[in-house]
């Protein structure tokens, strides 16, 4: 997560960075990183945490490797 935040890349790929932290840390990451420092970049976030979806511009739902919605 830190490398993504401090990189100067236009596109950031994140594989469920909020899954292994408690609710407070998860909220901090979403608010300060995803909606803060990374807000002007394209962020592809893979997650099972539904609370992060309200901040997404686009949502893709996969089932068995195929897009279902």
C-alpha positions, 0 to 999 in steps of 0.5 A: 500500500505504501509503495502505491501511495508514494509512487507516481504511477497513474494507475494503481492495482490493489489486491484487497489491502483492507482485508487483513486490518480491523474496521478502524484501519480499513476506514483510515485506508479508504478515507486517507489513501483511496479517497485522499492521496490516490483520488486523482489516479485510476485505482483498480481495487479488488476486495470483498469489503463491501464498505469500500464500494460506496466510493467507487466510480465503477464496480465489476462483479466476478463469479468464477472468473467471469463478469456477471455485473 
